[in-house]
Amino acid sequence: MRSDDVDVLEILEKVQQLGEAQIWEIAKRCRIYRARPDGADQTVELEMSVDTAGRWLVIARDEERGLLAQGVPMPGLNGAVHMVPWYMLDGDA
């Protein structure tokens, strides 16, 4: 069995010690290079997760400056990406 064939979320849902825990699988990661409003370069690490109900959550981080912008769970990835408060990455650390 390939690791791609394993349903990690299904296995974790059956672990009694996790009880009512929310379980999110990190489905995709990517890196974005963008210009901030002040003209400086910025590297943003993007993490896209999906839960057992099929909802998506997107978290964007500027690790260098300690900034985070987190959206809210949405039924589709497109909606989740658009719910990220991207302006939070423009502020001062």
Buried (B, 14 or more C-beta within 10 A) or exposed (E): EEEEEEEEBEEBEEEEEEEEEEBBEEEEEEEEEEEBEEEEEBEBBBBBBBBBEEBBBBBBBBEEBEBBBBBEBBEEBEBBBEBBEBEEBBEEE
